[in-house]
Amino acid sequence: MRVFFLVFLFAVGTLSAQTYEIGIFAGGANMIGDVGRTNYILPSGLSYGALFKWNKSKRYAWRASVIRGSFTADDTKSNLASRVQRAYAVDNAVTEFSAGLEFNFVEYNLHKLGPAFTPYLYTGFTYFRYDFNYIDALQVQNLNQKDGSFAIPMTVGAKYRISQFFIIGAEVGARYTFTDNLDASNPEGSNFEQLRFGNILSDDWYVFSGITFTYTFGRKPCQDCFE
C-alpha cells in the first residue's frame, strides 16, 4: 500500500501535461470461488462498460470506469472431481465503479504524430453490486436482493494508437473482492449459517478480459509538457 501511495503522490505533484480519453470496454467475465472452474481466465459470460482517462503525462493516467459483467460458476465443468459430483451451478452479475491510476511501461506521447504503443498496469479502488444468493436443497435461492462490496483491481494490458484520435487496447483485470458470496457459498446473516460451505477464509475473485476503444480529445496545455 505504501508503494501505491507514493506513486499517486508522484503523479499528482510532478506531472503537468494532460489529454483525455473516453470510450468503451467489451469482453468476457468469469469468477474464481468455491463453485465451478478454477481457471483464472476463462470467460463464462459477457462484460461491457464505459471508461474515461485523464492522461497527466506520458507515464501516468487517472482512470475511471463503469463495467457490468455476468458469469456462471458450474461444478460440472470443473476439473475437480468433488465439484463435478456436487453439481452446483450459480449465475451472478456484477456492476462495478472503479477509479485509480494507469501506469505506462514506456513513454506514451499522445501529442506527437505517429503511432504510439505501450503495455500498462492499472490499480485503484472498486465498489461493486452483485446478486445476493444462497444454496438450499441443492438449488440456488435468489432473494431478488443486491449486496455491495469493495475490490482491488489488478489489471495488465497494452494499447496502441491507431490514428490521431483513436486508441485500441486489450486487457485482463482480476478483482480481489472482500466478499465470499459471489458463488452463493457464504451468505451473511445468522439465518444462513447452516448453508455455508467451501473455504470461508478465502474471498472470491472475478475477472474482466476484453478490448478497449477510446477517443482522445483535449489540447496540449503548454509547449513542452509532452516534449
C-alpha positions as CSV (number, residue, x, y, z in Angstrom):
1,M,0.0,0.0,0.0
2,R,2.9,2.4,0.7
3,V,4.2,1.9,-2.8
4,F,0.9,2.7,-4.4
5,F,0.6,5.9,-2.2
6,L,4.0,7.1,-3.2
7,V,3.2,6.6,-6.9
8,F,-0.1,8.5,-6.6
9,L,1.8,11.4,-4.9
10,F,4.4,11.4,-7.6
11,A,1.8,11.5,-10.4
12,V,0.0,14.4,-8.8
13,G,2.9,16.6,-7.8
14,T,5.4,16.4,-10.7
15,L,3.4,16.0,-13.9
16,S,1.5,18.6,-15.8
17,A,0.7,17.5,-19.3
18,Q,-2.8,16.3,-19.9
19,T,-5.2,15.0,-22.5
20,Y,-8.4,13.0,-22.2
21,E,-9.9,9.7,-23.5
22,I,-13.4,8.4,-23.4
23,G,-14.5,5.1,-24.7
24,I,-15.9,1.6,-24.3
25,F,-14.9,-1.8,-22.9
26,A,-16.2,-5.1,-24.2
27,G,-15.3,-8.7,-23.4
28,G,-15.9,-11.6,-21.1
29,A,-16.2,-12.2,-17.4
30,N,-15.5,-15.2,-15.1
31,M,-15.4,-15.8,-11.3
32,I,-13.0,-17.7,-9.2
33,G,-14.5,-19.1,-6.0
34,D,-15.9,-22.3,-4.3
35,V,-18.1,-23.3,-7.2
36,G,-17.3,-24.1,-10.7
37,R,-14.0,-24.0,-12.6
38,T,-10.7,-22.8,-11.0
39,N,-9.3,-21.3,-14.2
40,Y,-8.1,-17.7,-13.7
41,I,-9.0,-16.6,-17.2
42,L,-11.9,-18.4,-18.8
43,P,-14.9,-16.2,-19.5
44,S,-18.4,-17.7,-18.9
45,G,-20.4,-14.5,-19.7
46,L,-20.2,-11.1,-21.2
47,S,-18.9,-7.8,-19.8
48,Y,-19.3,-4.3,-21.2
49,G,-18.9,-0.7,-20.0
50,A,-17.5,2.8,-20.4
51,L,-14.2,4.3,-19.3
52,F,-12.6,7.7,-19.0
53,K,-8.9,8.6,-18.8
54,W,-7.1,11.8,-17.9
55,N,-3.5,11.5,-19.1
56,K,-1.4,13.5,-16.8
57,S,1.9,12.7,-18.5
58,K,3.5,10.2,-20.9
59,R,3.7,7.7,-18.0
60,Y,0.6,8.1,-15.9
61,A,-3.2,8.5,-16.4
62,W,-6.0,8.8,-14.0
63,R,-8.8,6.4,-14.9
64,A,-12.4,5.8,-14.1
65,S,-14.8,3.2,-15.4
66,V,-18.2,1.6,-15.0
67,I,-18.4,-2.0,-16.1
68,R,-21.1,-4.7,-15.9
69,G,-20.4,-8.4,-16.3
70,S,-22.2,-11.7,-15.8
71,F,-20.8,-15.1,-15.3
72,T,-21.8,-18.7,-14.5
73,A,-20.0,-21.0,-12.0
74,D,-20.8,-24.6,-13.0
75,D,-19.4,-27.5,-11.0
76,T,-20.0,-30.0,-13.8
77,K,-17.3,-28.1,-15.9
78,S,-14.7,-28.2,-13.1
79,N,-11.6,-30.3,-13.2
80,L,-12.1,-31.2,-9.5
81,A,-14.0,-34.5,-9.1
82,S,-15.6,-33.4,-5.8
83,R,-17.2,-30.4,-7.5
84,V,-18.3,-32.4,-10.5
85,Q,-20.1,-34.8,-8.2
86,R,-21.7,-31.9,-6.2
87,A,-23.0,-30.4,-9.4
88,Y,-23.9,-26.9,-8.2
89,A,-24.4,-24.1,-10.8
90,V,-24.7,-20.4,-9.9
91,D,-25.3,-17.4,-12.1
92,N,-24.4,-13.9,-10.9
93,A,-23.7,-10.5,-12.3
94,V,-21.7,-7.5,-11.0
95,T,-21.8,-3.8,-11.8
96,E,-18.6,-2.1,-10.7
97,F,-17.5,1.5,-10.3
98,S,-13.7,1.9,-10.4
99,A,-11.2,4.7,-10.1
100,G,-7.4,4.6,-10.0
101,L,-4.1,5.1,-11.7
102,E,-2.9,3.6,-15.0
103,F,0.9,3.3,-15.4
104,N,2.6,3.1,-18.8
105,F,5.7,0.9,-19.1
106,V,7.1,3.2,-21.8
107,E,6.6,6.9,-22.6
108,Y,3.2,7.3,-24.4
109,N,3.0,10.6,-26.1
110,L,-0.5,11.4,-27.4
111,H,0.6,14.9,-28.7
112,K,3.2,13.6,-31.1
113,L,2.3,12.5,-34.6
114,G,2.7,8.8,-35.5
115,P,1.9,5.5,-33.7
116,A,2.2,5.1,-30.0
117,F,2.2,1.7,-28.1
118,T,2.8,0.7,-24.6
119,P,1.9,-2.1,-22.1
120,Y,0.3,-0.8,-18.9
121,L,-0.8,-1.6,-15.4
122,Y,-3.9,-0.4,-13.6
123,T,-4.9,-0.5,-10.0
124,G,-7.1,1.6,-7.7
125,F,-10.3,1.1,-5.8
126,T,-13.5,-0.6,-6.9
127,Y,-17.0,-0.8,-5.5
128,F,-19.5,-3.3,-7.0
129,R,-23.0,-4.5,-6.6
130,Y,-24.0,-8.2,-7.1
131,D,-26.9,-10.5,-6.6
132,F,-27.4,-12.0,-3.1
133,N,-27.9,-15.7,-3.5
134,Y,-27.7,-18.8,-1.3
135,I,-28.0,-22.6,-2.0
136,D,-30.6,-24.6,-0.2
137,A,-31.8,-28.1,-1.0
138,L,-29.3,-28.2,-3.8
139,Q,-31.0,-25.3,-5.5
140,V,-29.8,-21.7,-5.8
141,Q,-32.2,-19.3,-4.0
142,N,-32.3,-15.7,-5.2
143,L,-34.0,-13.2,-2.8
144,N,-34.1,-10.6,-5.6
145,Q,-31.8,-8.5,-3.4
146,K,-28.5,-6.8,-4.1
147,D,-25.4,-6.6,-2.0
148,G,-22.4,-4.4,-2.3
149,S,-18.7,-4.8,-1.6
150,F,-15.3,-3.4,-2.4
151,A,-12.5,-4.9,-4.5
152,I,-8.9,-4.2,-5.5
153,P,-8.4,-4.3,-9.3
154,M,-5.2,-5.7,-10.7
155,T,-5.1,-5.1,-14.5
156,V,-2.5,-5.7,-17.1
157,G,-2.9,-4.6,-20.7
158,A,-1.5,-3.0,-23.9
159,K,-2.7,-0.1,-26.0
160,Y,-2.0,1.2,-29.5
161,R,-2.9,4.5,-31.1
162,I,-4.4,3.7,-34.5
163,S,-4.9,7.3,-35.5
164,Q,-4.7,10.8,-34.2
165,F,-7.9,10.4,-32.2
166,F,-8.5,6.7,-31.7
167,I,-6.8,4.1,-29.4
168,I,-7.4,0.4,-29.2
169,G,-6.3,-1.8,-26.3
170,A,-6.6,-5.2,-24.8
171,E,-6.5,-6.0,-21.1
172,V,-7.1,-8.6,-18.4
173,G,-8.2,-7.4,-15.0
174,A,-8.6,-9.5,-11.9
175,R,-10.6,-8.1,-8.9
176,Y,-9.8,-9.4,-5.5
177,T,-13.1,-8.8,-3.6
178,F,-14.0,-8.5,0.1
179,T,-16.9,-10.9,-0.2
180,D,-17.1,-14.7,-0.3
181,N,-20.6,-14.9,-1.7
182,L,-20.4,-14.3,-5.4
183,D,-20.9,-18.1,-5.7
184,A,-23.6,-18.3,-3.0
185,S,-21.3,-20.2,-0.8
186,N,-21.1,-17.9,2.2
187,P,-24.2,-15.7,2.6
188,E,-24.0,-13.3,5.5
189,G,-26.5,-13.4,8.4
190,S,-27.3,-15.8,11.2
191,N,-30.2,-17.3,9.2
192,F,-27.7,-18.8,6.7
193,E,-25.0,-20.4,9.0
194,Q,-26.1,-23.9,8.1
195,L,-26.0,-23.2,4.4
196,R,-22.3,-22.1,4.2
197,F,-19.7,-24.3,2.5
198,G,-16.3,-24.1,0.9
199,N,-13.3,-22.2,2.2
200,I,-14.8,-19.4,4.2
201,L,-11.4,-17.9,4.8
202,S,-10.8,-17.1,1.1
203,D,-12.7,-14.4,-0.6
204,D,-13.9,-14.6,-4.2
205,W,-12.3,-13.1,-7.3
206,Y,-13.8,-12.0,-10.6
207,V,-12.0,-11.3,-13.9
208,F,-12.9,-9.0,-16.8
209,S,-10.9,-9.6,-20.0
210,G,-11.5,-7.8,-23.3
211,I,-10.8,-4.9,-25.5
212,T,-11.0,-1.1,-25.1
213,F,-11.7,1.5,-27.8
214,T,-11.3,5.2,-26.8
215,Y,-11.5,8.6,-28.4
216,T,-8.9,11.2,-27.4
217,F,-9.5,14.9,-27.0
218,G,-8.1,17.9,-25.2
219,R,-5.4,20.3,-26.2
220,K,-1.7,20.2,-25.2
221,P,-1.7,22.8,-22.3
222,C,1.9,24.0,-22.6
223,Q,4.7,23.9,-25.2
224,D,7.0,21.4,-23.6
225,C,4.7,19.2,-21.4
226,F,4.8,16.3,-23.8
227,E,8.1,17.0,-25.4
